[in-house]
Structures are given as C-alpha cells and as structure tokens.
Amino acid sequence: MAETALCRYHCPNCDTELSQMGLMVVNAEDSEAQQVLAGQVNLAQCPNCGVVSRLNMPLLYHDGAKELFIIFVPGLAPDLPPEELTASIRYPYGLLVTQEAERRGIELPEPDEAAFPRDEEDEYMNQPGAKFHAMSQEQAAELLPEYLLRPTIVDNFEVLQTAAQAVRDGMTGQEVVDDMARLQLINNIMSAPDVISLRKLLHHSEPYLNAELYEVIDTLSEQMSVEGQTEMVENLKKVRNQVEKYKQSQQQRLKRSKSKGAAPKA
C-alpha cells in the first residue's frame, strides 16, 4: 500500500497557503502506481485562483522486481547541499528501504542510539526507518541490494513517469537508469560552455561513449525530425561528431603511447 503525507505549500500562482495529503512512497504493485504512470498524482487545485499544480513534496517510486528506485524532488537545485537533500527524503527513504528489506527477508540489525544525534535519540529511534539509518555504509552494502543504496534522483516528474513505464514495458531498472544517464550526458554535452569543459566531461563519461549512446542519439534525432525540431536535430549531430572526435583522439593517443613503449627491434 502506498504511503501518504500531509503537504503544506503555497500556490505557485497566487501564493495562497494550502495543505493537502499527497503520495510519498509508491511501489509498482500498489494500485496508485497506475496514477503515477498517468501523471495524476500529487495534484491540487487552488481554491482561490483555480490553478492546478503538483504538490511540493518528494515522491519515491520503487519497482522491486525490476530493481528501479527513483526519487522525484520538485525544484531540486543543482547546488543543493547533500545534507539538505538527505534531510528532505530521510523519512520516506528509510521507510521504503526497511519495508523492502522485510519483504526480501533481510534482517536489519537493531539500531544503536549512538548512531543518532544527541538528545534526539528517542525521536529517531521510533521512526520506521531507524534500523536502516543507524547502519554504517559497510553494513548497508553487505546486506542490501546496491540499487536501494543508489536511487536515481530527478526534478522532473515526466522523467519518473517515463522510467516507470519503461520497466513496465520490459526494460530492467539498470537499463532505464543507464538510458537516463545517457540522456543527461547528451544534454550536458550540448550545454558545455567551452572545449576544456567538454573534454573533461567526455573523459569522465568514457564508459557511456559506446554504441548504446549512439542508439539514443539516433532515436532522439528521428523523433526530433518527425516533430520538425530541426535545430535540435543539428545539435544532436554535433553531439555525435564531438563524441566520435574525442574517441578518435583517444585511440590515436593510445597508439602513440604503445609505439613509444615498444621495445626497439634488434
């Protein structure tokens, strides 16, 4: 069953203060999962101005069978300090992971009070996710599936929708996450401010500079062409050329390195 929470927020149009219950945690087997796929979750209409907006609260979507774990955080700023992000999703994250551990028959160790802030032990110890949050990184890595410890965090609800639908259509969670990483890489390449930044980006993204990336680029190009977005088609061509140029330069550098290291002939 999906978990809910009360969200207090301000209407983005008229700033009226509102409050409404919204979905906080949804598993693929929950009936509410269909609402996620349809995009009809956590929506509210302001009684003052009538504008419909999505609640300003995180939503965790989980598919244990396909090992997909995505967290939607509305308005996520690129420079948001990690501790603030952690605080915003702490309760639902701990709740979801604890429930999934129980479902898989994984017994988490009893929490140690020393793992929580002083004078706040009672508050944290009584939370459903206390056992998870009290574990060390080493304990968690030993007991829990890796995907639970590395959720994909997005600030666009449509991205969550697309990922959830993709696993419903047969992809695995890892395949979806990899494709999301490729899409983000393509976007980062297009927005690189200069040649040096671009080269650094490509260097750190070498594991993704493969045939699968080209497939995503080609698929996007076909889609943009059908929609008449010629500028985007040209940008995608540039992305492909930049990746190919970088890979060629790396191959040439590798050849030069091997030739220098080769033993001289007798």
N, C-alpha and C positions, 0 to 999 in steps of 0.2 A: 504494500500500500504506500502511495506517495506521502511524503511529509510536507506539512504546510507551516507557515509562519505569518505573523502579522507584519505588514509593511507600512510604515509611516513615511509619507513622501509629500512633495509639493507638485502640483500640476505644472508641467513644463510650459503651459501656455499662459495661465493667469496667476500662478503661484499660490493657489488655494491649498491649504494644508489638508491632506486627506489621509485615510488609513483603510487598508483592505487586506484580507487574508490572501496569500499567494502561495504557489507551489515552491518548495525549497529543494526537495530531493525527489527525482522521478527515476524509477527503474524501468527497463524496457518491457517487463512483464506487467507493469501497472496499467490499469485502464486509462490513466491520464497520459500515457505515452502517445496515444493517438492525437491528443490535443497538442502535444509538443510538435509532432510531425506536421500538424496543420497550422502551427504558429498561433494557436488560440489559447495560450496560457499567459497568466500574469498580466492580463489586460484590464484596464479600468477606465471608466468614463467619468470625467469630472462633472459633478452635479451643477457646478457654477457656470462653466463655459461650454460643456459638452464635448470637449476634446478627449479622444481615446488615446491612451499612452500605456507603455509597458511599465510595470512596477519596477522601481529602482531597488531591486534585490537580486542576489546571486541565485542561480538555478543550476543544480548539479544533475546531469543526466548520465545514467550508468546502464551499460549492457554487459552483464557478467558473462554471458555465453560467448559474445564476440570480443570481450575484453576492451570495451570502449568506455572511456571515462572523460567527459567533457564538462567544464565548468564555465558557465556564462556569467560574466561580471559586467554589468552595464556601466558604461562610462569609464572603463578601465584606462587609466592614463599610462603612457609608456614609461614615465619616470616615477610611477607609484612605488614607494619603498616596499621591499618584500615583506617587512613586518606588518605593514598596514593591509596588504593583500591577504596575508595569512590570518590576520585578525578578522577580516570580513567574511572568510569562509570557514573559520575554525570549527564552529559548532556543526554545520551540516556535513563537512568533510569527515570529521571524526565519527559522526553518526553513521554515515554511509559505509565507511570502511569497516567499522565494527560490525554492522549488520551483514556485510558481505563475508567477513571472516567467519561469523557464526554460520552462515549458510553453507560455507565450504568446509565446515567442521574444524576450523583453525582455532585453537585455544590461545587467546592472548594472555600474557602474564598479568597478574594483579598489579595495579598502579602503585607506585611508591610516592608518598606525599612529597618527598624531596624533589620530585620532577616538576612540581608546580610552584608558582610564585608564593613567597612567604605571605602569610595572613590571608591567602586566597585558596588554601588547600581544600577547604570544605566545599567551596563553590565549584571548583574544577573537578574534584573527586566525584561529585554527584552527577556530572554530565554523562550522557550516554557514551560519548567517545573518549572517556577518560583513559581507558586502557590503551587505546591507540596513541593518544597524545603523550602518554607517560613513557612510551617505548623510546629507546635510542634508535638512531638511524640504522645501526648494525642489526638490532633485534628485528626492526621492521623489514629490512631487506631479507633477512633469513626466513621470516615467517610468511610474508605476504607476496602476492604476485607483483611484479615490477610495475605493471600498468596502473595499479592502485596508488602507487607512490609517485607517479609522474603523470598526473592528469593534464590534459590539454586545456589551457585557459584562453577563452576568446571573449571579445567585447561586442560581437555581432551575433544577434540571435539567429539570423539566417544561416550562419556558419554551423551552429549547433544543429539546426534543422536538417541541413544537407548531410552532415555527418551521421546523424541518427537514421536518416532514410537510406544512406549508402549501406550501412550494415544490415538494414532490413532487406536490402536488395541483394545481399550475398557477400559483400566485402567483409574482411576481418577488421577489427579495431585498429590493428597496426597498419594495415593498408590505408585506411582512412586517414590516420594520423600522418603517415608518410606523404600522402597526397596533399594534405593541408600544409605540411612543411614545404612542399614544392611550390604550392600556390603563393605562400608567403615569401619564398625565395624569389620567385618571378617578380612579385611586387617590389621587393627590396632592390632587385637589380634595376628595375625601371626608375626607381626613385634615388639611386645612388648619386650623391652630389658631385663626385669627381672621380677621376680614373683611379687614384690611390685607394679611395674608399671602396670602389668597385672590385679592385683586385683583392683587397683584404677580405671582402665578403665572399668572393668566389673561392679564395683559398680555404676559408673556414667551412665552406659548404661543399667541398670536393666529393664527399660520399653521395651527394644528391645530383652531381653532374653526370648523369647517365642516360640511358635510353628511356627510362621512365619519365625523366624530366622533359625530354623531347616530345614524348607522347602527350603530356599535359599541355605543353606549349602548342602542339599541333591541334589538339582538341579545342583549346581556347580560341585559336586562330579561326578554325572553322565556324565556331559559334559566333564570334565577333563579326565574321564576314557575312554570315546569314542575317545578322542584326543590322548590318550596314555601318558598323563602327570601324571605318577604315583607319582612323588614327590609331586605335588600339591594335589593329592587325599589324600596322607598321612597327609599333612599339614591341610587339611580340617577336617580329622578325629580328629587330635589333637585339633583343634578349638572346635569341638563339645564336646569332652571329657572335655576340660577346662571349657566350659560353664556349662556342667552338674555337674562337680565337684564343681564349685562355687555355683550353685543353691542348691545343696545338703548341702553344708556347711552353707548357709544362712538359710535353713529350720531347720537344727539342732540347730543353734544359736537361732532361733525363739522359738523352743520347750523348750530349756533351759531357755530362758527368761520368758516364760509363766509359767513354773514349779516353778521358783523362786518367781514369783509374785502371785502364787495361795495361797489362804487362807488355813491355816492348818485345818485338819479335827478335829471335836470335839471328 
